[in-house]
Amino acid sequence: PGCGITGFVLVKKVPGHLWISASSSDHSFRGESMNMTHVVNHFYFGHQLSDDRSRYLDKFHAGEKEGNWHDKLAGEVFRSRDAHISHEHYLQTVLTTI
C-alpha cells in the first residue's frame, strides 16, 4: 500500500517549514509518474490532548471541524487525480496556555 511516516521533530518556537519528500538510496523515483495520494492520520504540535482535556475544550470550538479540532488534518484523504501532482499542507500554529 505504500510508505508510512511516523516520528516527531523538535523545533524552536519560530516561523519555519517542515518538508517531507520521497528519497531512497536503493530505489529510483520518477516524480512524473508517482501517485502522491495519502491520508494524514495525525499531525499536531505539542502534546496530544487527553480525552478529558479535549472534551473540556470542545465547548470553546463549537461549530468548527468535527472531531479533533486541534489536529485539523486528522483523517483527511488527499487524492492525486492526475499524474505529476504533489500536495502542500499549511498549518498556522498559535501558542496557547490554559
C-alpha positions in Angstrom: 0.0 0.0 0.0 2.9 2.4 0.1 5.0 4.2 2.7 4.3 5.2 6.2 5.8 8.1 8.1 6.0 8.1 11.9 8.0 10.3 14.2 8.5 13.6 15.8 10.5 16.7 15.2 11.9 19.1 17.8 11.6 22.7 16.6 12.1 26.1 18.1 9.2 28.4 18.6 9.9 30.5 15.5 8.4 30.6 12.0 9.6 27.8 9.7 8.8 25.0 7.3 8.7 21.2 7.5 9.3 19.4 4.2 8.7 15.7 3.6 9.9 14.2 0.4 10.5 10.7 -1.1 14.1 9.6 -1.4 16.0 6.3 -1.3 19.5 5.0 -1.9 18.0 1.7 -3.1 15.2 2.9 -5.4 14.8 5.3 -8.3 11.8 7.6 -8.3 10.2 9.1 -11.4 8.4 12.1 -10.0 6.2 12.5 -13.1 4.7 9.0 -12.5 4.3 8.9 -8.7 0.9 8.9 -7.2 1.1 11.1 -4.1 -2.4 10.2 -2.7 -2.2 10.0 1.1 -4.1 10.0 4.4 -3.0 12.1 7.3 -3.8 10.1 10.5 -2.4 12.6 13.0 -0.4 15.8 12.7 -0.2 18.1 15.7 2.2 20.3 17.7 2.9 19.8 21.3 1.4 17.1 23.4 -1.7 15.3 22.2 -4.7 16.3 24.3 -6.1 13.8 26.8 -9.7 12.8 26.3 -10.8 14.8 29.4 -8.9 17.9 28.2 -10.3 17.5 24.7 -13.9 17.3 26.0 -13.3 20.4 28.2 -12.0 22.5 25.3 -14.6 21.3 22.8 -17.2 23.8 24.2 -14.9 26.7 23.0 -14.8 25.4 19.4 -18.4 24.6 18.7 -19.2 24.8 15.0 -15.7 24.1 13.9 -14.5 20.9 12.2 -16.0 17.8 13.8 -13.6 15.6 15.7 -10.1 16.7 16.7 -10.2 20.4 16.1 -6.6 20.6 17.5 -5.5 18.0 14.9 -7.1 19.6 11.8 -5.6 17.2 9.2 -6.5 14.1 11.1 -8.3 11.5 8.9 -8.1 13.7 5.8 -7.6 12.0 2.5 -5.6 13.9 -0.2 -6.0 12.3 -3.7 -3.8 12.9 -6.7 -6.3 12.6 -9.5 -3.7 13.4 -12.2 -0.1 12.5 -12.8 2.7 14.7 -11.5 0.7 16.2 -8.7 2.0 16.9 -5.2 0.2 18.2 -2.1 1.1 21.2 0.1 -0.4 21.5 3.6 -0.3 24.7 5.5 -1.0 25.0 9.2 -0.9 28.0 11.4 0.1 27.3 15.0 -0.6 29.7 17.9 1.0 29.1 21.3 -1.8 29.0 23.9 -1.8 28.3 27.6 -4.9 27.3 29.5 
